[in-house]
Amino acid sequence: MREKLRQVLFVPPLRMPFMRTSLNHAGLAALSVLALAACSPAPPPAAAPPAPEVRVVTLQPQKVTLSRELPGRVSPTLVAEVRPQVDGIVLRRLFEEGSQVKAGQPLYQLDDAIPRADVATLKAALARAQAVLNNARLNAARSADLAKIDAVSAQDNENAIASLQQAEADLASAKAALARGEVTLRYARITAPISGRIGESSVTAGALVTARQTEALATVQQLDPVYIDVTQSSAELLALRKQLAAGKIEGARDLPISIVLEDGSSYASKAKLGFQGVTVDPGTGSYLLRATVPNPDKLLLPGMYVRAVVGGGVRPDALLVPQQGIARDPNGDAFAMLLGADGKVEKRKVKVSAAIGDQWLVEEGLAAGDRVIVEGLQKIRAGAPARVAAPAASAPAASTPARS
């Protein structure tokens, strides 16, 4: 070091005597700085930045009920239009509009003066036929006794028997006519054909009604229980049957159906699938599903729009990923960022299907045990190292209905 310093400090003399002093002082100062720099140690290299912290979810298979949310309409289980069966004038209405009525309850009273008179006439005709029959029966008995002793001719005896048979036929005809008249009289009082909620009346007292009129007097609807009519795409049905045939899902025909009302609230009672259509509508490519749901409070009204969450099957080993862990590239393909066993980030293309709450149902690209990054995605890139900020949280294992 001393030798180097001696070599550095050696400066040959200059030939200009008037500048020698100043140059010697400046050169000595500069050379002193260089010497100090040569003796000082080199600066340490910059430390590498720490790996960014992320949160991950470790995927675990779980049992998931797949379902489909479908639009539907409420319809009554029974509908009956109240119509007159005889001609007449409405005397009075016997029910309150919008009330609950029972089968056989009187609804309208028609003017029954003429039917009552007809019934009285038919009763008299029946009594006359009964009397004629009694007389014919006595004549036939006397003729039979006289015929035994040859007191009357055989022809007279046969005539007496024929008269008896004719009187019996006349009596039967009179009874039938009276029964018809009584039915017509009963039709003058119009009753409810079924039990249910009755709507508004289309006629008032004094209106003329006829037996063949097209307009109904009122409509009775049975509202407990009610039907929920929904339509499902035939393509979805075909995909479901393929998954069932492949063993990917288990059948779930008897699963309860949840009803969501117009305001987004859930209906208290569960519905049960009762009918599945066998014909696809060529105009819409859908088929009919009909569910039955109790309606004791009459909250569901005919024509009301609802949404039915219909179970489509059970997947015993489904993988669910939080929605924040799935992103899409400019082409629309879904991908996830994973933290590998070597601590480096991996970008993997995935395929997801149904949304189950705040999670996606994974179809392809991921497997059980994969660690999907759900937080800190803005600080990482594929191939770069990362570290877990907290212990990995397993996805919830509770069975959750899938809704799409």
C-alpha positions in Angstrom: 0.0 0.0 0.0 2.9 2.4 0.8 4.4 1.6 -2.6 1.1 2.4 -4.3 0.8 5.6 -2.4 4.3 6.6 -3.3 3.7 6.0 -7.0 0.4 7.9 -6.9 2.0 10.9 -5.1 4.9 11.2 -7.4 4.4 14.1 -9.7 7.2 15.2 -12.1 8.2 18.9 -11.9 6.8 21.3 -14.5 8.9 23.5 -16.6 6.9 26.7 -16.0 8.3 28.2 -12.7 5.4 30.7 -12.2 2.7 27.9 -12.1 4.7 25.3 -10.1 3.4 26.1 -6.7 -0.3 26.2 -7.5 -0.2 23.1 -9.5 1.6 21.2 -6.8 -1.1 22.0 -4.3 -4.0 21.1 -6.6 -2.4 17.9 -7.7 -1.7 16.9 -4.2 -5.3 17.4 -3.1 -6.7 15.4 -6.0 -4.2 12.6 -5.5 -5.2 12.5 -1.8 -8.8 11.9 -2.7 -7.9 9.2 -5.1 -5.8 7.5 -2.6 -8.5 7.5 0.0 -11.0 6.1 -2.5 -8.6 3.3 -3.4 -8.2 2.3 0.2 -11.9 2.3 1.1 -13.8 -1.1 0.8 -16.4 -1.8 -2.0 -20.2 -1.3 -1.2 -22.2 -4.5 -0.5 -24.7 -5.7 -3.2 -28.4 -4.7 -2.9 -30.6 -7.3 -1.1 -33.3 -9.1 -3.1 -37.0 -7.9 -2.3 -39.0 -10.4 -0.2 -41.5 -12.6 -1.8 -45.1 -11.1 -1.8 -47.5 -12.5 0.7 -50.7 -14.1 -0.5 -53.7 -16.0 0.9 -54.6 -19.4 -0.6 -57.5 -21.9 -0.4 -56.7 -25.6 -0.5 -59.3 -27.4 -2.5 -61.0 -30.4 -0.9 -63.8 -32.5 -2.6 -67.2 -32.2 -1.1 -70.8 -33.2 -1.6 -72.8 -30.6 -3.5 -76.4 -30.6 -4.6 -76.7 -29.2 -8.1 -79.8 -27.1 -8.8 -81.2 -24.8 -11.4 -83.2 -21.6 -10.8 -86.1 -21.5 -13.2 -88.9 -18.9 -13.7 -92.4 -20.1 -13.0 -96.0 -19.1 -12.5 -98.5 -20.0 -9.8 -101.6 -21.8 -10.9 -104.5 -23.3 -8.9 -104.8 -27.0 -8.4 -108.6 -26.9 -9.3 -110.5 -24.3 -11.3 -114.3 -24.4 -11.8 -116.4 -21.8 -13.7 -119.8 -21.4 -12.2 -122.5 -21.5 -15.0 -126.3 -21.7 -15.0 -127.9 -25.0 -16.1 -131.3 -23.5 -16.6 -132.8 -20.3 -17.9 -133.9 -17.7 -15.3 -133.7 -14.4 -13.7 -131.2 -13.9 -10.9 -133.0 -13.0 -7.7 -130.0 -12.6 -5.4 -126.3 -13.4 -4.9 -125.7 -15.6 -1.9 -121.9 -15.3 -1.4 -119.3 -12.6 -0.7 -116.9 -11.9 -3.5 -113.3 -13.1 -2.8 -114.5 -15.4 0.1 -113.8 -19.0 0.7 -116.7 -21.3 -0.3 -117.3 -25.0 0.1 -118.5 -27.5 -2.5 -122.3 -27.4 -2.6 -122.7 -24.0 -1.0 -125.5 -21.9 -2.7 -124.1 -19.1 -4.8 -127.1 -17.7 -6.8 -130.8 -18.0 -6.4 -132.8 -17.9 -9.7 -136.5 -17.2 -10.0 -138.0 -20.7 -9.4 -141.7 -20.0 -9.6 -142.2 -21.9 -12.9 -140.1 -24.9 -11.9 -142.0 -25.2 -8.7 -145.3 -25.1 -10.6 -144.0 -27.8 -13.0 -143.0 -30.0 -10.0 -146.5 -29.6 -8.5 -148.0 -30.7 -11.9 -145.8 -33.6 -12.1 -146.6 -34.7 -8.6 -150.3 -34.7 -9.5 -149.6 -36.7 -12.6 -147.6 -39.2 -10.5 -150.6 -39.5 -8.1 -153.0 -40.1 -11.0 -150.6 -42.8 -12.5 -150.5 -44.4 -9.1 -154.3 -44.5 -8.9 -154.6 -45.9 -12.4 -152.1 -48.6 -11.5 -154.0 -49.6 -8.4 -157.2 -49.9 -10.4 -155.5 -51.9 -13.1 -154.0 -54.2 -10.5 -157.4 -54.9 -9.0 -159.0 -55.5 -12.4 -156.2 -57.9 -13.4 -156.6 -59.8 -10.1 -160.4 -60.2 -10.6 -160.0 -61.2 -14.2 -157.5 -63.9 -13.2 -159.9 -65.4 -10.7 -162.8 -65.4 -13.1 -160.6 -66.9 -15.8 -160.0 -69.9 -13.6 -163.7 -70.8 -13.6 -164.1 -69.7 -17.3 -166.3 -66.8 -16.2 -164.4 -64.4 -18.6 -162.9 -65.1 -21.9 -159.2 -65.5 -22.4 -159.0 -62.3 -24.4 -160.6 -60.2 -21.6 -158.1 -61.6 -19.1 -155.2 -60.8 -21.4 -156.6 -57.2 -21.8 -156.7 -56.8 -18.0 -153.1 -57.9 -17.7 -152.0 -55.5 -20.5 -153.8 -52.7 -18.8 -151.9 -53.5 -15.6 -148.6 -53.4 -17.4 -149.4 -50.1 -19.1 -150.4 -48.6 -15.8 -147.0 -49.7 -14.3 -145.2 -48.1 -17.2 -147.2 -44.9 -16.9 -146.3 -44.7 -13.2 -142.6 -45.2 -13.9 -142.8 -42.4 -16.6 -144.5 -40.1 -14.1 -141.8 -40.8 -11.5 -139.1 -40.0 -14.1 -140.8 -36.8 -15.1 -141.1 -35.7 -11.5 -137.4 -36.4 -10.9 -136.5 -34.3 -13.9 -138.7 -31.5 -12.7 -137.1 -31.6 -9.2 -133.6 -31.5 -10.8 -134.7 -28.4 -12.8 -136.0 -26.8 -9.6 -132.7 -27.5 -7.8 -130.8 -25.9 -10.7 -132.6 -22.7 -9.9 -130.3 -22.5 -6.9 -126.7 -22.5 -8.3 -124.1 -24.0 -6.0 -120.3 -24.1 -5.8 -118.9 -27.1 -7.8 -115.7 -27.3 -5.7 -114.3 -25.8 -2.5 -112.0 -22.8 -2.9 -111.7 -19.1 -3.2 -114.4 -17.5 -5.4 -113.7 -14.4 -7.5 -115.9 -11.5 -8.5 -119.5 -12.0 -9.9 -120.2 -11.2 -13.5 -124.0 -10.7 -12.8 -126.2 -8.9 -10.3 -129.7 -9.4 -9.2 -132.2 -9.0 -12.0 -129.9 -10.3 -14.7 -131.2 -12.9 -17.2 -129.0 -16.0 -17.4 -129.3 -18.9 -19.9 -128.2 -22.5 -19.8 -125.9 -22.1 -22.8 -124.3 -18.8 -22.1 -120.5 -18.5 -22.7 -119.8 -16.1 -19.8 -119.3 -17.7 -16.4 -121.1 -16.2 -13.5 -118.0 -16.6 -11.2 -114.9 -18.7 -10.9 -113.9 -20.8 -8.0 -110.2 -21.7 -7.6 -108.6 -24.1 -5.1 -105.5 -22.3 -3.7 -104.2 -24.8 -1.1 -102.1 -26.4 -2.4 -101.1 -24.6 -5.6 -99.1 -25.6 -8.6 -95.8 -24.0 -9.7 -95.4 -24.4 -13.4 -91.8 -23.9 -14.6 -90.1 -24.5 -18.0 -86.7 -26.0 -18.4 -84.5 -26.1 -21.5 -84.4 -29.5 -23.2 -80.6 -29.0 -23.7 -80.2 -28.8 -19.9 -82.2 -32.0 -19.6 -80.1 -33.7 -22.1 -76.8 -32.6 -20.4 -78.2 -33.8 -17.0 -79.1 -37.2 -18.4 -75.6 -37.6 -19.9 -74.0 -36.8 -16.5 -76.3 -39.3 -14.8 -75.4 -41.9 -17.4 -71.7 -41.2 -16.9 -71.9 -41.5 -13.2 -70.7 -37.9 -12.5 -73.8 -37.1 -10.5 -76.5 -39.0 -8.6 -80.2 -38.7 -9.2 -82.2 -36.3 -7.1 -85.8 -36.5 -8.2 -87.2 -36.4 -4.7 -85.3 -33.4 -3.5 -87.5 -30.5 -2.2 -87.9 -27.5 -4.5 -87.3 -24.0 -3.0 -89.6 -21.1 -4.0 -88.2 -17.6 -4.3 -90.9 -14.8 -4.3 -90.9 -11.7 -6.5 -89.3 -9.6 -3.8 -86.4 -12.0 -3.5 -87.5 -13.6 -0.2 -87.8 -17.3 0.2 -91.1 -19.0 0.6 -91.4 -20.9 3.9 -92.8 -24.2 2.5 -90.9 -26.5 0.2 -92.5 -27.7 -3.1 -92.4 -31.2 -4.4 -92.0 -32.2 -8.1 -95.2 -33.9 -9.2 -95.2 -33.8 -13.0 -92.6 -33.7 -15.7 -93.6 -32.9 -19.3 -93.1 -35.5 -22.0 -93.2 -33.1 -24.9 -90.8 -30.3 -25.9 -92.3 -27.0 -27.1 -90.9 -26.6 -30.6 -91.3 -22.8 -30.3 -89.2 -22.4 -27.1 -87.2 -25.7 -26.9 -88.4 -26.2 -23.4 -90.6 -28.6 -21.5 -92.9 -28.3 -18.5 -92.2 -29.1 -14.9 -95.0 -28.9 -12.3 -94.4 -28.7 -8.6 -97.0 -28.8 -5.8 -96.5 -26.5 -2.7 -98.8 -25.9 0.3 -100.4 -22.5 0.5 -102.3 -22.3 3.8 -102.0 -18.5 4.1 -103.0 -17.9 0.5 -99.8 -16.0 -0.1 -99.3 -17.5 -3.5 -102.0 -16.3 -6.0 -102.7 -17.6 -9.5 -100.6 -15.9 -12.1 -98.0 -14.7 -9.6 -94.4 -14.9 -10.9 -91.9 -16.9 -8.8 -88.6 -18.6 -9.2 -88.2 -22.2 -8.4 -84.8 -23.7 -7.4 -85.1 -27.2 -8.8 -82.6 -29.9 -7.7 -80.9 -31.6 -10.7 -78.6 -34.0 -9.0 -75.9 -34.6 -6.3 -72.2 -34.5 -7.1 -70.4 -36.4 -4.3 -66.9 -35.2 -5.0 -67.2 -31.6 -6.3 -64.5 -29.0 -6.1 -65.5 -25.4 -5.2 -63.3 -22.3 -5.7 -64.0 -18.9 -4.3 -65.1 -16.5 -7.1 -62.2 -14.1 -6.4 -59.8 -16.9 -7.2 -61.0 -17.2 -10.8 -60.2 -14.6 -13.5 -60.6 -14.4 -17.3 -58.2 -13.4 -20.0 -59.0 -11.1 -22.9 -60.3 -14.2 -24.8 -62.8 -15.0 -22.1 -61.0 -18.1 -20.9 -61.0 -18.7 -17.1 -57.8 -19.2 -15.3 -56.5 -19.5 -11.7 -53.3 -18.6 -10.0 -51.9 -21.4 -7.9 -49.0 -21.6 -5.4 -46.9 -24.6 -6.1 -45.1 -26.8 -3.7 -41.8 -25.0 -4.7 -43.3 -21.7 -3.6 -43.7 -20.3 -7.1 -46.8 -19.0 -8.7 -48.4 -21.0 -11.5 -51.1 -19.8 -13.9 -53.5 -22.6 -14.9 -56.4 -22.6 -17.3 -59.6 -24.0 -15.7 -63.2 -24.6 -16.7 -66.0 -23.7 -14.3 -69.8 -24.1 -14.6 -72.4 -23.3 -12.0 -72.1 -20.6 -9.3 -72.8 -21.9 -5.8 -73.2 -18.9 -3.5 -69.8 -17.0 -3.7 -68.0 -20.0 -5.3 -67.5 -21.6 -8.7 -68.0 -25.3 -9.4 -64.9 -26.6 -11.1 -65.2 -28.9 -14.1 -61.6 -29.1 -15.4 -58.1 -27.8 -14.6 -57.9 -28.2 -10.8 -57.6 -31.1 -8.5 -57.9 -31.8 -4.8 -55.0 -30.4 -2.8 -54.3 -27.5 -5.2 -53.7 -24.2 -3.4 -55.6 -21.4 -5.2 -54.5 -17.9 -4.6 -57.5 -15.7 -3.5 -55.8 -12.6 -2.1 -52.7 -10.7 -3.2 -53.2 -11.4 -6.9 -52.1 -7.9 -7.9 -48.7 -8.5 -6.4 -47.7 -11.7 -8.1 -46.9 -13.0 -11.6 -46.5 -16.4 -13.1 -43.2 -18.1 -12.3 -42.3 -15.6 -9.4 -42.0 -16.8 -5.8 -44.7 -16.0 -3.2 -45.4 -17.0 0.3 -48.5 -17.7 2.3 -49.5 -15.0 4.7 -51.5 -17.2 6.9 -52.2 -21.0 7.2 -54.1 -22.3 4.2 -57.9 -22.3 4.7 -59.8 -25.3 3.4 -62.9 -24.8 1.4 -66.1 -25.3 3.5 -67.2 -28.9 3.4 -71.0 -28.4 3.9 -73.3 -29.5 1.2 -74.5 -26.4 -0.6 -77.2 -26.3 -3.3 -75.8 -25.1 -6.6 -77.8 -22.4 -8.4 -77.2 -21.4 -11.9 
